Amino acid sequence: MAEPIANSIDGAGEQELANLITQLADRMQNGDQPDLEEECERYPRFADELRELWGVLIVTRAAGQETGSIATRAHEPIDAPVLKLPFQMGDYLLQSEIGRGGMGVVYHAIRQSDGEAVAIKMLLKGDYATSVDRKRFISEAEAAARLHHPHIIPIYEIGEHEGRLFFCMKLIEGQPLSSRLANGPMPARRAAHVMAQISDAIHYAHQNGVLHRDLKPSNVMLDDEGVAYIADFGLAKQFHNRSSLTRSGAILGTPSYMAPEQAAGNRGEVSTASDVYSLGAILYHMLAGRPPFLGASPVDTVLMVLEQNVISPRALNQRANRDLEMIAMRCLQKPQDLRFDSAEMLAMDFRRFLNNEQISAADGRFGQLIGNVFRETHHAEVLENWGLLWIWHSLILLIVSVATNVLFWCGNRNRLHYWLMWTLGMGAWAVVFWIVRRRMGPVMFVERQVAHVWAAAMCCVVALYPLESVLRLEVLSLAPLLAVIAGMVFLIKAGMLSGSFYLQSVVMFATAIVMALSTDYALIWFGISSGACFFFAGLKYYRKRLNQSEPSVYV
């Protein structure tokens, strides 16, 4: 397990680590893509700290690339090739510019050997392109060139002219889907028709070993006849087995449409299910009139993708079709195994919708609900930061509970003593718990929510002793409510983090009854039950944390 940074290195080491992080951040901003495991091998002293901070580095790079690209366009126009049109380029006469993207500029051209109108995509930065830019541009052309499908824009030629990389592709007379969606949501049947076509195309790409990884409305072209085409394979990944689907520490794609495992960079496996998620995000935009997640900045959007659940399209557009909404929401499930098994299955559901048949996304929803009651939510990963702390928490609870019961057996009926033990004692531990957690790395939003639930529970516990006094009850008469409070906390955690906490909730509610029936041993029962609930949960996630700290192979 990675120990808290402050405890694992001294002051000089902290400065050395800060310098290393700065160097890595600069390399990422300059287009380099350092590998996490290689850096850990190069700096074994800081291996644990690098794994803790890697996610921060790659999210920072995503934001820097976005703002950097804006600054480049505003202040360094020399980076983009400035061609005086018309421009003769070998067999092609470039006539007008069609559009620009993050990597390339597309021209309307005439192939003079046969007079056919074609599209020429040229690397945007021209001679100033980095090796990474050139490699990615060639990767796009090669990935698309090997795919021959009616709904994937075909590549005719890949070449280089006077140092300028380019490829020639079919010219689509129409507009990007993003331009159409700028006018608002699409009619249901039109949306299903387009989605069926591009889902078929993505399934074909997957069958041929290619992941797109950057599906979004601007990468879908609609011709004048309403036919959809997939474009821009600039982030495509060619794979041959499951071990080659990911790359260490890389955030690739457009935040609003990327899957959580893609946004996490070095967490989770990017696979065909990631493209299925992106297809669902496009469908969501068609229905709701906006992407599923849209933050004030790329970093905000990435964090929303990782932490928040998408709201229903009908909450944004009451006219959104219910069946298509169910299809979109199934695609947008954060656990990969809850999405459609393949893009082909997704395309089949769109055809069922178009044929007025029942969609598979609506089948067995009650059975799925029952089967997934005990499933972890996408927030459960944060519990790996809490595992060891919960093990210690279980010991603290047992000690305080036994001490309370011993005090009662000794005939002490002074409420202040019990109040101080549970207020100052447990309060001090809560402060220590939170300080240690903060020193282990960034605190996620859901952890703050859990901390507020815990704080509310502490307030309830503190209030029990004054309530006993006001009601003129014997000291510890309300002790069974401790178990009720704990059961409610676990019930909330079950909904937020993992369905397995429903079991702990039931145990604590049952313990409350036992405590009411066995008042002389009430706190003993509470200490054993609550301690066990936290101990076994903590042990589970502590072991997960240890397993996560072992080197992983990303290709």
N, C-alpha and C positions, 0 to 999 in steps of 0.2 A: 504493500500500500504506500502511496506517495504521502510522506509526512508533510505537515504544514511547512510552507516555505521558510517562515521565520525561524523554525526550530531545526531545519536541516542544514543551513549554511550560516556562516558568521558574517560580520559586517563587511569584511573585505570580499567575501564570496558574493554577498548581495550586490556589490558594485560590479563585480565581474559578470554576474548573471545579467544585470541591467545592460551592460555593454553588449553582451551576446544577443540579448533580445533586440536591442537597437539595430545591430548588424543584420540580424535575420529580417527585421521589418524593412530595412532599407533594401535588402536583396529582393524581397517580395514586391516592393513598390517599383523596382527597376525591371520587373518582368521575370526574374528568376523564380523557380519553384523548388525550394529546398525540401528534402525528404526528412520527415520527422525521425525515423529510425536511424538514418545516416547521421543526423545531427546528434542523436543520443549516443551513438557509438563514438562519435568524435569528441563529445564532451560528457563522458559517463558520470562525472560529478554532479552535473545538472540535469541528468536524464529525467528524474521524476518531476522537476520543476518545469522542464520543457514540455512534458506531456500535460501538465496542469495548465500552462499558458498558451499552448498551441492554438486552441480554439479562439482565444482573444486575438492572436496574431492574424489568423486567416479572416476573421470578421473585419478587423481593422484594414486588412488589405482590400477587402471587397469595397469598403467605403472609400479608401484612398484611390482605387482604380476609377470609381465613379466620379469623384470630384476632380481627380487628375485628368480624366478624359475631357471634362468640361473646360478645365483650365487650358489644356492643350489646344482644344478647338478655338478657344478665345484668344490665346496669346501666341500660339506657335502654328500658324497656318502652313508653314513650310513643311510640316510633317506629312501633309496630304498632297498627293500628286496633283499639280495644277496643269491640266491639259487644255490647250486651246482647241476647241471643237469647231469644225470636224477635225479628227485626228486619225491619221493613217497608222495602223499597227499591224504590219504584216498583211495578211489576207483580210483584215477587218478594218472597216471604216467606222470609227466611233462618232456618232452623230449628236447624242444628247445624254445628259445624266438622268438616270431614273431615280436613284436614291442612294443613301449612305447608311451604313450600319456601324457597329462597334469595330469591325475588322476590315470591311471592304467597301468599295464604291462600285455601283453597277451602272453600266452604260447601255443605251440602245445602240446597236451596231448593225451593219450590213456585211455579211460574208460575201465578198466580191466574187469568189469562185463560182457561186451558184445564185447569188442575189438574194439569199434568204435573210430575213430579219432575225437577229439573235440577241442575246444579252451577254455582255462581257462583265465579269466581276474581277476587279483589280484590287490588289492589296492596298489598303487605304494609305499607309505611311510610305509607300514606295521605297526609295533607297534608304530611308531612315528606319525601316522596319527592323525589329530585333530578331534574333534567331528564333525566339519563341513565337513571334508573330508569323514568321515565314513557315515554321513547322506546323502551326495550327491551320494556316491558310491551305497548305498542301494537304493536310489531314482532311479538311473539309472536302476538297476536290476529289481526293481518292475515295473517301467514304461514299460520297454521292455517286461517283462514277461507276461504282460496282453494283449500284442498285438500279434495277430496271422495273419500274412500277408505274401504272397509269397516273398515280397521284403523288409521285415524287418528280420534281423537275429534273430532267435528264441532263447530264454533262456530255458535251460533244468533244471537247479538247481541253487539255491542261498544258500550259506553256509559259514561256518567259520571253519578254521583249525588252531589250535594252535595260536589263536589271529589274524589270517590273514583272512580278508574278501575276498570272491571270488564268482564268478558265472561261470557256465558252459554254453557254447553256441555252436551253430553249427559252424563247421570249414569251412570257405570259402577258397577254393583253388583258389587264384588269386592275385589281387593287389588292393590297394586303388586307387580311381579315381585320387587323387593327384599325384600318381606316373605316371599315364598315361599322365596327363596334363603337367608334367615336360618336356615331349617331344614336346610340342606345342599344338595348337588348334586341336579339333577333327573334323572329317568330319560331315557335317550337319545332315545327316540321322542317323548316329551313335549317335550323341549328342541328337537328338530328341527321339530316342529309349530309351536311358538311362534316360532322363528326364521324359518321360512318366511313366516309371516304378517307379521312386522314388517319383514323384508327386502323383501317386496313393497311394503309401505307406503312404505318409504324410497326404493325405486326410483321409485315414483309421484311422491314429493316432488321427487326429482332431475329427473324428466322435466318437472316444472312449475317448474323453476328455483329450488328451495328446498333449502338444506343445513340439516340439523338442528343439528349441531355440539355437541350435549350429550346424545348417546344413552348411557343407563345404565339399570340395572334399575329405579330409582325413577321413571323416565320411561316405563315400560312398564306398562300396567294389564292385569290378567287378570280377566275377568268370571267369574260363577259357572258359565258354560258352558265355560270354558277358552279363550275367544276373547281374543286379544291386541290391544291398542290402543296406538298411539304417542301420548304426551302431551308437554306442556311444550316448545313451540317458542320458549322465551325467548331462546335464543342463535341462532335460525335466521337464515340469511343468504340473501337473495334475489339471484340472479345471472342474468345473461343471456349472459355470455361468460367465458372463462377469466381475463381480466384483472381481473374483478370478484369473484373468489373469496376474496381475502385482504384483510387489513387490517394496516397497518404496526404492529408492536410490540404486538399484542394477544394475550394468552393467554386464550382463552375455552374453557370446558368444565370437566369434572371430571377431575382428573389421572389417576386410575386407569383411565379409559376413553378418554382422548384420544389421538389419533395423535401421533407424534413431531413432525411438521411443525406440528401445532397447539400442542404444548407448547413448541416453539422460539420461538413468538411471531412474530419477524420473520425466521425462516429457513424457507425452503420454502414451498410453496403448499398452502393448505388447499383441498381439492376433494372431489368425491364419494368419492374413495378414502379420505378421512379418516373419513367416516361408515361406510364398509365396515370400516375398522379398528375403530371403536367397536362395530359389530355383532359382530365377532370377539371383542372383549373381553367383551361380554355372554355370548356362547356359552362362552367360557373360564370365566367365573364359574359358569355352569350346570354345567359338567363338573367343575371343580376345587373348587368351593365357596368360592372367593375370587377377587378380581380378578387380572389378570395381573401388576400392579405395585401394591404397597401399602407405602409408606414410613411412617416415624414422623411425618412432617409433609407438607404439600402440596409444599413445596420438595424434600424428599427423593424424593417420588413423581415429580415432574417430572424430576428428574435421572435417576432409574431409567428412566423412559420414554425419555429421550434417549440414555442410555449403555448400558443393559444389555439383554441378550437374555432373552426370556421363557423360563421353564422349561416343560417338557412338562406338560400337565394330569395325565397318568398318573403323574407323579412325586409329585403331591399326592393323587391319587385313582386307585388301581389299577383301579377298575371303570369308569373313563371309557372311552367308546367310541372305538376307534382311528380310524374314519372321521371322526367329528365332531371328534376331536382334530386330524386333518390339515386339516380345513376351518378350524378356529380358528387354527391356526398359520400357514396361508396368509394369512388376514385380517390377522394381527398382524406380517407382514413390515414392517420399517422402510422399505425402498425401496417407493415407491408402485406401481411397475410390476410388483412381484412379488405384489401382492394380486389378488383377483378384479377383473376389469375393471369390474364394476358390481354394484350390489346385486341386480339381476335375475339375474346369473350365480350369485350366492351363493344366492338363493332356489331356483334350478333345482337346485343341488347338494343342498339340503335335501330337495327332492322326490325326487331320485334315491335318496337315503338311505331315505326313507320307502317308496319302491317297491322297495327291495332291489336297486337297480341300482348299477353302479360310479360313484363320484363323480369329478368332473373333477379335484378336488384331488389325486387319486392317480395321475392320468395323467401319463406322461412325466417322472416324477421323476428318472430317470437322465439323460435328455436335458437337463432343466433344470439338473441338477447340473453336467454338462459345460459347458453354455452359460454358466453363471454363475461358473465357476472364476476368471475374471479380473475379476469385478465388485468394485467398492469396497464395503466394509462401511459401516454407518452411522457408524462412528468415523472414516472417512477425512477428514471435515471438519476435524479437528484438524490435519491435515497442512498446511493453509493457513497455520498459525502457524509451521510448521517450514521452509517452502519456501526462504526466503532464507538461513536458518541452514544448511540442507543444502548450498546452493551454496557457502557459505564452508567448510563441513566437507569438501567434495570437494577444495577447494584445499589445506586443511591436510593432508589425507591424502596428497595427491600430493607436497607439499613434504617431509613427514617420510619418506615412502617413498624418494624420490630421495636425500635426505640420508643415509639409512641405507645405500643401495646405494653411494653415493660413498664413504662411510666404509669400507665393506668393500673397495672397489676400491683404496683407499689403504693397505690392509694392516693396518688397525686391527682387532685381535682381542680388544680389551678388552671383555668382556661388560658391564661396568658402564656404559660409555658408551652402548651400545645400550639398556640397561635404563632409564637416565635419560632418554634421548630419548623412549622410548615411554611411560614412566611419568609423569615430570614434564611433559613436553611435551604429550602427549595428555590427561593428567589436567587440566592447567591449561586447555586448550581446552574440556574437558568442563564445567568449572566456569563458564567464561565463557558457554558455550552455554546452560547452564541458567539463569544469572542473567538473560541477555538475554531468554530465553523467558518467565520469570516477570514481567518488566517489560512484556511485551506484553499481559498480561491474565491472567485466571484460568486455572489449569492443570487440565485435565480429568483424570478418574480414569484413562482409558486412556493418557494421556500419561505418567502416573506408572508405569504398567505397562511402557510402551516404555522409559522411562528405566531401569527395573530390568533389562530385557533388555540394554540398552547397558552398564550397569554390570557385569553378569555377563560380557559379552564382554571388557570392559577387564580384568577380573580374570584371565581366561584368557590374554590377551595378555601381561600382566605376568608370569604364571607360566611362560611359555615359556623365558625366558632362564635362570632358576634350574634348570629341568628339563634344559636342554642341559648345564648344568654338572654336575648330578648324574649324568646319563647319559654324561658324558665325550664329548659330541658337539662337532663343529666349530661355531663361532658361526654363527648363522642357518641351521643344519641343519633346524630345525623351522619355518622361515619359511612353507612352504606351508600350515601350519595356520592362519596368519592369514586366508587366503582361505576355509578351511573354517569358521572361526569367523564370518566375515562372511556366508558363505552361510547358516549356521544362523540368524543374526540376521534376514536378509531373509526366510527361510522363516517365521519366527515373525511377522514383520510382515505377510506375505501373508495369514495367517489372521486377524490382528487388524484390519488396516487396508485392504489392497487386494490382490486377487489378482494385480495386475500385478507385485508384488514376487516372484512365483514366477520370473519371467524373470531378475531380478537375482540370485536365489538360484542358478539354474542357471549364470549367467555366473561367479559367484564359485567355485562348485564346479569348473567347468572351468578357471578360472584357477589353482586349487590344483595341478592336474595339470601345467599349463604351467610353473608355478613349480618343481615337482619335476624337470622335464626340463631347465629352463634356470636352474640355480642361480646363475650369475653375474649374471643380470638379474632374479632372482626378485622383489625389492622394486620394481623398475621396473614389472614386469607387474602387481603388486598395486596400486601407486599409480594406474596408468592405469585398471585395471578397477574398483576400488572407487570411485575418484574419479568415473568416468563414471556409475556406478550412482547415486551420491548426487546428482551434478550434474543429470542429466536428470530425476530424480524431483523434486528441489528446484525446478527451473525450471518444471515442470508445475504444481506447487502454488503457486509464487510468482505465476505468471500468473493462477491462479484467484483468489488473494487480491486482485490488482489489479482483476480484473473485479468481485469482490464489493464493492470500495470505491466503484464507480460507483453513482450514485443509482439506486434501484429504485422502481417505481411500485406502490403498494399501494392498493387501494380498500376 
